[in-house]
Amino acid sequence: ETKKEKVFASLQADKIDEIKVTSAAGDATTLKKEGGAWQVTAPVAAKADESEVTGMTSALSSLEMVRVVDENPASLNDYGLSNPRVEVDFKAGADSRKLLIGEKSPTGGDLFAKRNDEKRVFMIPAVQETTFNRTTFDLRDKVLLKFDREKVDGVEVDAGGKTLTIGKDGGDWKIAKPVQTRADFGSVEGLVGRLQTVQMKSIVASDATPADLKKYGLDKPDATVMLNTGSSRATLILGGKAADNTVYARDTSKPAVVTVESALLDDLKKGADDYRRKDLFEFRPYNATHIEIAHNGQTVVLDRTKGQGENAPDKWRRVSPNAGDVDKDKMDGLLSKLSNMRAASFVESTAKTGLDKPALAVSVKFEEGKKEDKVTFGQAGSDVFAARPSEPGAAKADTADFNDVIKSLDEISK
């Protein structure tokens, strides 16, 4: 196979610093590299989509001719090049060049193309159509909200007639409304990340008027989400339904109305329970140091003791009711079962949960005794509920997990 000729020999992608693209739709977009980053400079001023632009510069530098069709064409009409569908002008320092793209070949597998500085017509692969035929919207950065994720210390969501308020307490997230309780770190960070990556699907009004806001359902939003970043705030509102599974949206700091995928609205309508921490215990088997478990009128007390000798493993010892060493595998089993217990759902009140007469009460000290978990379990019929002293209502726990804990407790109590 003969080596194919490059369209722009010796062109280096990273040397390209200015591009003007005229798409088949007719809009012309000018992009310039400023401070190492690409910017759209016309017809609007906006940050460019780096992946789109670098894909184009890379394609220009590596683009190869499939074959030369005509060295000296009498007419360019047959190739759609007298009035090219797509034009890509670009500069690399003082070097200025242009790629003209016409119609597809009869088979559809290639595109007729030429350079502005020579007569010959050649073919390039038709797959390059999506690389070069880009509109202004395609080439601009479509991330809707701009904020510093590291500085986010509060999230407030009003959606579906409910308000959810989450704040950062040190390195942990906590729910403030509608209940005051622990938040699941991963779930909250997932929400923040989701908002950071929300992309516009289209721009429907560049400078929205009050009439526009009403038209698109943004005068009375279906959802409002506010992100606090220290002294500043980013606010996104979502309105009525648009085409293609999208909804109208607006960053309130900007005049434009855009569309975003409707799945975002569904995500914002999630309740507080979706963001609550589901782990009933915070300790992990490796950092627990002291355990007290009350069950059936008896309290089992267990202590971790340091191993004797170099690299000797720690041991667990039963302090009461009858002192003695505890089998390591059985103790590991109990610790694992307790630490893996999770809430399946939550109830607002402890009424009818059996927690007024606890079936099991567990206290675990961990991290060298600096922290403590206290969880009480109640039974109501075949259901098991758990409560932590500083949290509202109760969590519904898995009955099978609870029974496994009781079984393990019985084994190490003897």
C-alpha positions as CSV (number, residue, x, y, z in Angstrom):
1,E,0.0,0.0,0.0
2,T,1.4,3.4,-1.0
3,K,1.7,6.0,1.6
4,K,-1.0,8.6,1.3
5,E,-0.2,12.3,0.8
6,K,-1.0,14.6,3.7
7,V,-3.3,17.6,2.9
8,F,-1.2,20.0,4.9
9,A,2.3,18.6,5.0
10,S,4.5,19.4,8.0
11,L,1.6,21.1,9.8
12,Q,1.7,20.7,13.6
13,A,-1.6,20.8,15.5
14,D,-0.2,22.7,18.5
15,K,1.1,25.5,16.2
16,I,-2.4,26.4,15.0
17,D,-3.6,29.5,16.9
18,E,-6.6,30.8,15.0
19,I,-9.5,29.1,13.1
20,K,-12.5,30.3,11.2
21,V,-15.1,27.6,10.5
22,T,-18.0,28.2,8.1
23,S,-20.4,25.3,8.5
24,A,-23.0,23.9,6.1
25,A,-25.6,25.6,8.1
26,G,-24.1,28.9,7.1
27,D,-22.8,30.2,10.4
28,A,-19.2,31.3,10.7
29,T,-17.3,30.9,13.9
30,T,-13.9,32.4,14.7
31,L,-11.7,30.8,17.4
32,K,-8.4,32.0,18.8
33,K,-5.9,30.5,21.2
34,E,-5.3,32.9,24.1
35,G,-3.0,32.0,27.0
36,G,-3.0,28.3,25.9
37,A,-6.8,28.1,25.9
38,W,-9.2,28.3,23.0
39,Q,-11.8,31.1,22.9
40,V,-14.7,31.7,20.6
41,T,-14.3,35.4,19.5
42,A,-17.1,35.7,16.9
43,P,-20.1,35.8,16.5
44,V,-20.1,35.6,20.3
45,A,-17.4,35.8,23.0
46,A,-17.3,32.6,24.9
47,K,-15.0,29.9,26.1
48,A,-14.5,27.2,23.5
49,D,-15.1,23.5,23.8
50,E,-11.4,22.3,24.0
51,S,-12.1,18.8,22.9
52,E,-14.0,20.0,19.8
53,V,-11.3,22.4,18.8
54,T,-8.3,20.1,19.5
55,G,-10.1,17.4,17.6
56,M,-10.2,19.8,14.6
57,T,-6.6,20.9,14.9
58,S,-5.4,17.3,15.2
59,A,-7.5,16.3,12.1
60,L,-6.0,19.2,10.1
61,S,-2.4,18.2,10.9
62,S,-3.0,14.5,10.2
63,L,-5.6,14.7,7.3
64,E,-4.6,12.5,4.3
65,M,-5.9,12.5,0.7
66,V,-7.7,9.3,-0.2
67,R,-6.8,10.1,-3.8
68,V,-6.5,13.0,-6.2
69,V,-9.6,13.3,-8.4
70,D,-8.6,16.1,-10.8
71,E,-5.3,17.9,-11.1
72,N,-6.7,20.8,-13.1
73,P,-10.5,20.8,-13.0
74,A,-12.3,22.9,-15.6
75,S,-15.2,23.4,-13.2
76,L,-15.6,23.0,-9.5
77,N,-19.4,22.7,-9.7
78,D,-19.3,18.9,-10.2
79,Y,-17.6,18.6,-6.8
80,G,-19.6,21.1,-4.9
81,L,-16.5,23.3,-4.5
82,S,-17.5,26.4,-6.4
83,N,-19.6,27.2,-3.4
84,P,-18.1,24.9,-0.7
85,R,-20.4,23.5,2.0
86,V,-17.7,23.8,4.6
87,E,-14.7,26.1,4.9
88,V,-11.9,25.9,7.5
89,D,-9.5,28.9,7.5
90,F,-6.7,28.6,9.9
91,K,-3.4,30.2,10.9
92,A,-0.3,28.7,12.4
93,G,1.9,31.7,13.2
94,A,2.4,33.6,10.0
95,D,1.2,30.7,7.9
96,S,-2.4,31.0,6.7
97,R,-4.3,28.2,4.9
98,K,-7.8,27.0,4.0
99,L,-9.6,23.7,3.5
100,L,-12.6,23.7,1.3
101,I,-15.1,20.8,1.5
102,G,-17.7,20.0,-1.1
103,E,-20.1,17.2,-1.7
104,K,-19.8,13.5,-0.9
105,S,-18.5,11.1,-3.6
106,P,-21.1,9.0,-5.4
107,T,-20.4,6.1,-3.1
108,G,-20.8,8.3,0.0
109,G,-17.6,7.1,1.5
110,D,-15.5,10.2,0.8
111,L,-15.8,14.0,0.5
112,F,-14.5,16.2,-2.4
113,A,-12.1,18.8,-1.1
114,K,-9.3,21.2,-2.1
115,R,-6.9,23.7,-0.7
116,N,-7.4,27.4,-1.5
117,D,-3.8,27.7,-2.8
118,E,-3.9,25.0,-5.5
119,K,-6.3,23.8,-8.3
120,R,-6.4,20.1,-7.8
121,V,-9.4,18.3,-6.3
122,F,-8.9,15.4,-4.0
123,M,-10.9,13.2,-1.7
124,I,-10.9,13.0,2.1
125,P,-12.7,10.4,4.3
126,A,-16.4,11.2,4.8
127,V,-16.0,10.5,8.5
128,Q,-14.2,13.9,8.8
129,E,-17.6,15.6,8.1
130,T,-18.4,15.6,11.8
131,T,-15.0,17.0,12.6
132,F,-15.1,20.1,10.4
133,N,-18.8,20.8,9.8
134,R,-19.3,22.4,13.2
135,T,-21.6,25.2,14.2
136,T,-20.9,28.0,16.7
137,F,-22.9,26.1,19.3
138,D,-20.9,22.9,18.6
139,L,-17.6,24.8,19.1
140,R,-18.4,26.7,22.3
141,D,-18.1,25.4,25.8
142,K,-21.5,24.1,26.8
143,V,-21.0,23.7,30.5
144,L,-23.8,25.7,32.0
145,L,-22.7,26.6,35.6
146,K,-19.3,27.9,36.4
147,F,-18.1,27.5,40.0
148,D,-15.1,26.3,42.0
149,R,-16.1,22.8,43.2
150,E,-13.5,22.9,46.0
151,K,-15.2,25.9,47.5
152,V,-18.7,24.6,47.5
153,D,-19.9,24.5,51.2
154,G,-23.7,24.5,50.7
155,V,-26.4,23.2,48.4
156,E,-30.1,24.2,48.5
157,V,-32.7,22.6,46.2
158,D,-36.3,23.7,45.8
159,A,-38.1,21.2,43.6
160,G,-41.3,19.2,43.7
161,G,-42.7,21.4,46.4
162,K,-39.9,20.4,48.8
163,T,-36.8,22.2,50.0
164,L,-33.5,20.3,50.7
165,T,-30.7,22.2,52.4
166,I,-27.2,20.6,52.8
167,G,-24.2,22.2,54.4
168,K,-20.6,21.3,55.0
169,D,-19.4,20.8,58.5
170,G,-15.7,20.5,58.4
171,G,-15.0,17.8,55.9
172,D,-18.5,16.2,56.2
173,W,-21.8,17.0,54.6
174,K,-24.9,17.4,56.8
175,I,-28.6,17.8,55.9
176,A,-30.1,20.9,57.6
177,K,-33.6,20.7,56.0
178,P,-36.1,19.0,56.0
179,V,-34.3,17.1,58.8
180,Q,-31.1,17.5,60.6
181,T,-29.0,14.5,60.1
182,R,-25.8,13.0,58.6
183,A,-25.5,13.2,54.8
184,D,-23.9,10.6,52.6
185,F,-20.7,12.2,51.3
186,G,-20.7,10.3,48.0
187,S,-24.3,11.2,47.2
188,V,-23.8,14.9,47.9
189,E,-20.6,15.1,46.0
190,G,-22.3,13.3,43.1
191,L,-25.0,16.0,43.1
192,V,-22.4,18.8,43.1
193,G,-20.5,17.0,40.3
194,R,-23.7,16.6,38.3
195,L,-24.3,20.3,38.5
196,Q,-20.7,21.1,37.5
197,T,-21.0,19.1,34.3
198,V,-24.5,20.1,33.2
199,Q,-24.3,21.0,29.5
200,M,-26.5,23.1,27.4
201,K,-28.3,21.3,24.6
202,S,-29.3,24.5,22.8
203,I,-29.6,28.2,23.3
204,V,-33.2,29.4,22.8
205,A,-32.8,33.1,23.8
206,S,-29.5,34.9,24.1
207,D,-31.0,37.9,26.0
208,A,-34.2,36.7,27.7
209,T,-36.9,39.3,28.4
210,P,-39.5,38.9,31.3
211,A,-41.9,37.7,28.6
212,D,-39.4,35.0,27.5
213,L,-39.0,33.8,31.1
214,K,-42.8,33.4,31.4
215,K,-43.0,31.7,28.0
216,Y,-40.4,29.1,29.1
217,G,-41.8,28.6,32.6
218,L,-38.8,30.3,34.3
219,D,-40.9,33.0,36.0
220,K,-42.1,30.3,38.3
221,P,-39.4,27.6,38.1
222,D,-40.1,23.9,38.5
223,A,-36.8,23.6,40.3
224,T,-34.2,26.0,41.8
225,V,-30.8,24.9,42.9
226,M,-28.3,27.2,44.7
227,L,-24.6,26.4,45.3
228,N,-22.8,28.4,48.0
229,T,-19.1,28.9,47.5
230,G,-18.0,30.9,50.4
231,S,-19.3,34.5,49.9
232,S,-20.6,33.8,46.3
233,R,-23.5,31.8,45.0
234,A,-24.4,30.1,41.7
235,T,-28.1,29.6,40.9
236,L,-29.7,27.5,38.3
237,I,-33.4,27.5,37.6
238,L,-35.3,24.9,35.5
239,G,-38.6,25.6,33.8
240,G,-41.0,24.0,31.3
241,K,-40.6,21.1,29.0
242,A,-38.8,21.6,25.7
243,A,-38.2,19.3,22.7
244,D,-36.2,16.1,22.7
245,N,-36.4,15.3,26.4
246,T,-35.1,18.6,27.5
247,V,-36.3,21.4,29.8
248,Y,-35.7,25.1,29.7
249,A,-33.0,26.4,32.1
250,R,-31.1,29.5,33.1
251,D,-28.0,30.4,35.0
252,T,-29.5,33.4,36.9
253,S,-26.2,35.4,36.5
254,K,-26.6,35.3,32.7
255,P,-29.3,36.6,30.4
256,A,-29.5,33.4,28.2
257,V,-32.3,30.8,28.3
258,V,-31.0,27.3,27.3
259,T,-32.2,23.8,27.3
260,V,-30.7,20.9,29.4
261,E,-31.6,17.2,29.6
262,S,-34.9,16.6,31.5
263,A,-33.2,13.9,33.6
264,L,-31.6,16.8,35.6
265,L,-35.0,17.9,36.8
266,D,-35.8,14.3,37.9
267,D,-32.5,14.2,39.9
268,L,-33.3,17.5,41.6
269,K,-36.6,16.2,42.8
270,K,-35.0,13.5,44.9
271,G,-35.9,13.7,48.6
272,A,-33.7,14.1,51.6
273,D,-33.7,10.3,52.2
274,D,-31.7,9.9,48.9
275,Y,-28.9,12.0,50.4
276,R,-29.0,10.6,54.0
277,R,-26.1,8.4,55.1
278,K,-27.3,4.8,55.0
279,D,-24.5,3.3,57.2
280,L,-25.9,2.7,60.7
281,F,-22.4,2.7,62.1
282,E,-19.4,4.9,61.3
283,F,-16.8,2.6,62.8
284,R,-14.8,0.2,60.7
285,P,-13.6,-3.3,61.9
286,Y,-10.0,-2.1,62.0
287,N,-10.5,0.9,64.2
288,A,-13.0,-0.3,66.9
289,T,-11.5,-0.5,70.4
290,H,-14.4,-1.1,72.8
291,I,-17.9,-2.6,72.4
292,E,-20.8,-2.9,74.7
293,I,-23.9,-4.8,73.4
294,A,-27.1,-5.1,75.5
295,H,-29.5,-8.0,74.6
296,N,-32.0,-10.0,76.5
297,G,-31.1,-8.4,79.8
298,Q,-27.4,-9.1,79.4
299,T,-24.6,-6.8,78.4
300,V,-21.6,-8.1,76.6
301,V,-18.4,-6.0,77.0
302,L,-15.5,-6.5,74.7
303,D,-12.1,-4.7,74.5
304,R,-9.3,-4.8,71.9
305,T,-5.9,-5.4,73.5
306,K,-2.5,-4.8,71.9
307,G,-0.6,-7.8,70.8
308,Q,2.5,-8.8,72.8
309,G,5.7,-8.9,70.9
310,E,6.9,-7.4,67.6
311,N,4.3,-7.4,64.8
312,A,1.9,-9.4,67.0
313,P,-1.7,-8.9,66.0
314,D,-4.2,-7.3,68.4
315,K,-6.6,-9.5,70.3
316,W,-10.2,-9.1,71.5
317,R,-11.1,-10.0,75.0
318,R,-14.5,-10.4,76.6
319,V,-14.6,-8.4,79.8
320,S,-18.1,-9.5,80.8
321,P,-20.3,-11.4,81.5
322,N,-17.5,-14.0,81.8
323,A,-14.0,-12.9,81.1
324,G,-12.0,-14.6,78.4
325,D,-10.3,-14.3,75.0
326,V,-12.6,-14.2,72.0
327,D,-12.1,-16.3,68.9
328,K,-10.6,-14.0,66.2
329,D,-12.7,-15.3,63.3
330,K,-15.9,-15.0,65.3
331,M,-15.0,-11.5,66.5
332,D,-14.1,-10.4,62.9
333,G,-17.5,-11.7,61.8
334,L,-19.4,-9.7,64.4
335,L,-17.5,-6.5,63.6
336,S,-18.0,-7.0,59.9
337,K,-21.7,-7.6,60.3
338,L,-22.3,-4.6,62.5
339,S,-20.2,-2.2,60.4
340,N,-22.0,-3.3,57.2
341,M,-25.5,-2.7,58.5
342,R,-27.3,-0.1,56.4
343,A,-30.7,1.7,56.3
344,A,-33.1,0.5,53.6
345,S,-35.4,3.4,54.2
346,F,-36.3,5.9,56.9
347,V,-39.5,6.7,59.0
348,E,-40.2,10.1,60.6
349,S,-41.3,8.8,64.0
350,T,-40.1,6.0,66.3
351,A,-43.7,5.1,67.1
352,K,-44.6,1.5,66.3
353,T,-40.9,0.6,65.7
354,G,-40.3,-1.3,69.0
355,L,-37.6,1.2,69.9
356,D,-39.4,2.0,73.2
357,K,-38.4,-1.5,74.3
358,P,-35.1,-2.1,72.5
359,A,-34.2,-5.6,71.3
360,L,-30.5,-4.6,71.0
361,A,-28.4,-1.6,72.1
362,V,-24.9,-1.3,70.6
363,S,-22.1,1.1,71.7
364,V,-18.8,1.1,69.8
365,K,-15.8,3.3,70.6
366,F,-13.3,3.7,67.8
367,E,-10.3,5.7,66.6
368,E,-8.6,5.2,70.0
369,G,-11.8,6.1,71.9
370,K,-12.1,9.5,70.3
371,K,-15.4,8.7,68.6
372,E,-18.4,6.6,69.6
373,D,-21.3,5.0,67.8
374,K,-24.5,4.4,69.7
375,V,-27.3,2.5,67.8
376,T,-30.5,1.1,69.3
377,F,-32.6,-1.6,67.5
378,G,-36.3,-2.3,67.9
379,Q,-38.5,-5.0,66.5
380,A,-42.1,-4.5,65.2
381,G,-43.4,-7.8,63.9
382,S,-41.0,-9.0,61.3
383,D,-39.5,-5.5,60.8
384,V,-36.3,-4.2,62.4
385,F,-35.7,-0.5,63.1
386,A,-32.6,1.4,64.2
387,A,-32.1,4.8,65.8
388,R,-29.1,7.0,66.6
389,P,-29.4,9.4,69.5
390,S,-28.7,12.6,67.4
391,E,-30.9,11.7,64.4
392,P,-34.6,12.1,63.9
393,G,-37.0,9.2,63.4
394,A,-35.7,5.8,62.7
395,A,-34.1,3.7,59.9
396,K,-35.5,0.5,58.7
397,A,-32.8,-2.2,58.8
398,D,-32.5,-5.5,57.1
399,T,-34.0,-8.2,59.3
400,A,-31.7,-10.9,58.1
401,D,-28.6,-8.7,58.9
402,F,-30.0,-8.1,62.4
403,N,-30.5,-11.8,63.0
404,D,-27.0,-12.5,61.8
405,V,-25.7,-10.0,64.4
406,I,-27.6,-11.7,67.1
407,K,-26.2,-15.1,66.1
408,S,-22.7,-13.8,66.1
409,L,-23.2,-12.1,69.5
410,D,-24.5,-15.4,71.0
411,E,-21.3,-17.2,69.7
412,I,-18.9,-14.8,71.3
413,S,-20.9,-14.5,74.6
414,K,-20.1,-18.0,75.7
